[in-house]
């Protein structure tokens, strides 16, 4: 074969230089702290067990029980809000080639996992907030055992009118759009 002709080929080097050394890749991208991977997250609030006015290990629905339930639901909201905030701060820096750009788009791009998780967290926060507010309303409306005994099943629906829609929207949160 003739090198250096009009076909653009270049003659191989005859200087005897060796191939470059193989070295470990060193990532130059900034490191993002995503937290302790072994963290177990927030502790769940204690669940009452027969500690209401009924006592004796029986289930009772009274104002103190409703208030405790509302408080416990409220304790779940802050960790979810914190998770949503942390999620907003996460970024993906997979590299500068086609598959990496595709991966980044699937993770943090429009319709990606980050947005889907953010949507789900937002709807769970909204649902828990509505439940907490509704239970607070029931506890305020039925302050005495006598008032609580007059409570009808539709009292829950009246205290939490948004709950059915909130729960339905949770079933479609984060769903991939067609």
C-alpha positions in Angstrom: 0.0 0.0 0.0 1.2 3.5 -0.8 0.8 6.0 2.0 0.5 9.7 1.7 -1.4 9.8 -1.6 -4.6 11.6 -2.4 -6.7 9.1 -0.4 -5.7 10.8 2.9 -3.8 7.9 4.5 -0.9 8.5 6.7 2.0 6.2 7.0 2.3 4.3 10.3 4.9 5.6 12.7 8.2 3.8 12.6 9.7 5.7 15.5 9.1 2.8 17.8 6.9 4.7 20.3 4.9 2.6 22.6 1.2 2.8 23.3 0.1 5.2 26.1 -0.1 3.7 29.5 -3.4 2.5 30.8 -4.4 4.5 33.9 -7.4 4.6 36.1 -10.1 7.0 35.1 -10.3 10.1 37.3 -13.7 11.7 37.5 -13.4 15.5 37.5 -17.1 16.2 38.1 -18.2 17.7 41.4 -19.3 15.3 44.0 -22.9 15.7 45.3 -23.7 14.3 48.8 -26.9 12.3 48.6 -26.8 11.4 52.3 -26.0 8.3 54.2 -27.1 5.2 52.2 -27.5 3.3 55.4 -29.8 5.8 56.9 -33.1 4.4 58.0 -35.0 7.7 57.8 -37.4 9.2 60.3 -38.8 7.2 63.1 -42.5 6.5 62.8 -44.7 8.0 65.5 -46.0 5.7 68.2 -49.4 4.1 67.6 -51.8 4.3 70.4 -53.0 1.0 71.7 -56.2 1.2 73.8 -55.0 4.4 75.5 -58.1 6.4 74.6 -60.8 7.2 77.1 -62.3 3.7 76.5 -59.2 2.1 78.0 -59.0 -1.6 78.6 -57.3 -2.4 75.2 -60.4 -1.8 73.2 -60.4 0.5 70.2 -62.0 3.8 70.9 -62.6 6.9 68.8 -62.6 9.9 71.0 -61.2 13.4 70.9 -57.8 12.5 72.5 -57.4 9.6 70.1 -58.3 11.8 67.1 -55.9 14.5 68.3 -53.1 11.9 68.7 -53.8 10.5 65.2 -53.7 14.0 63.8 -50.4 14.7 65.5 -48.9 11.5 64.2 -50.0 12.3 60.7 -48.5 15.8 61.1 -45.2 14.2 62.1 -45.1 12.4 58.7 -45.4 15.5 56.7 -42.1 17.2 57.6 -39.8 14.3 56.5 -41.7 14.1 53.2 -41.2 17.9 52.7 -37.5 17.4 53.5 -37.2 14.5 51.0 -38.8 16.7 48.4 -36.3 19.5 49.1 -33.4 17.1 48.9 -34.7 15.7 45.6 -34.8 19.2 44.1 -31.1 19.6 44.9 -30.0 16.4 43.2 -28.5 16.4 39.8 -27.1 13.8 37.4 -23.8 14.2 35.8 -23.3 10.9 33.9 -20.9 12.1 31.2 -20.6 13.6 27.7 -21.7 10.9 25.3 -25.1 10.0 23.8 -26.1 7.3 26.2 -25.2 9.6 29.2 -27.3 12.4 27.9 -30.2 10.0 27.4 -29.7 8.7 31.0 -29.6 12.2 32.4 -32.8 13.1 30.5 -34.6 10.0 31.9 -33.5 10.9 35.4 -33.8 14.7 35.7 -35.3 15.8 32.4 -38.9 16.6 31.6 -41.0 13.5 32.5 -38.0 11.9 34.2 -37.8 10.0 37.5 -36.9 13.1 39.6 -40.1 14.9 38.5 -42.2 11.8 38.9 -41.0 11.3 42.5 -41.4 15.0 43.2 -45.0 14.8 42.0 -45.7 11.7 44.1 -44.2 13.3 47.2 -46.3 16.5 46.6 -49.5 14.5 46.4 -48.7 12.4 49.4 -48.0 15.6 51.4 -51.2 17.1 50.2 -53.2 14.0 51.1 -51.7 13.7 54.6 -52.3 17.4 55.2 -55.9 17.0 54.2 -56.3 14.0 56.5 -54.6 15.9 59.4 -56.8 18.9 58.9 -60.0 16.7 58.6 -59.2 14.8 61.8 -58.5 18.1 63.6 -61.9 19.3 62.4 -63.6 16.1 63.6 -61.8 16.4 67.0 -63.0 20.0 67.3 -66.6 19.2 66.2 -66.9 16.3 68.6 -65.2 17.5 71.8 -67.1 15.2 74.2 -67.8 11.5 74.2 -71.5 12.3 73.9 -71.0 14.3 70.7 -68.7 11.6 69.3 -71.4 9.0 69.9 -73.7 11.0 67.6 -71.1 11.0 64.8 -72.3 9.4 61.7 -70.3 7.7 59.0 -70.6 10.7 56.6 -68.9 12.9 59.2 -65.5 11.7 57.8 -66.6 12.6 54.3 -67.7 16.0 55.5 -64.5 16.6 57.4 -62.3 15.5 54.5 -64.1 16.4 51.3 -60.9 16.4 49.3 -59.7 13.0 50.4 -61.3 10.8 47.7 -59.8 13.0 45.0 -56.4 13.1 46.8 -56.3 9.3 47.0 -57.4 8.9 43.4 -54.6 11.2 42.2 -52.0 9.2 44.2 -52.8 6.3 41.9 -51.8 8.2 38.9 -48.9 10.3 40.3 -45.7 9.9 38.5 -47.2 7.8 35.8 -45.3 8.1 32.5 -47.2 10.2 30.0 -48.0 8.6 26.7 
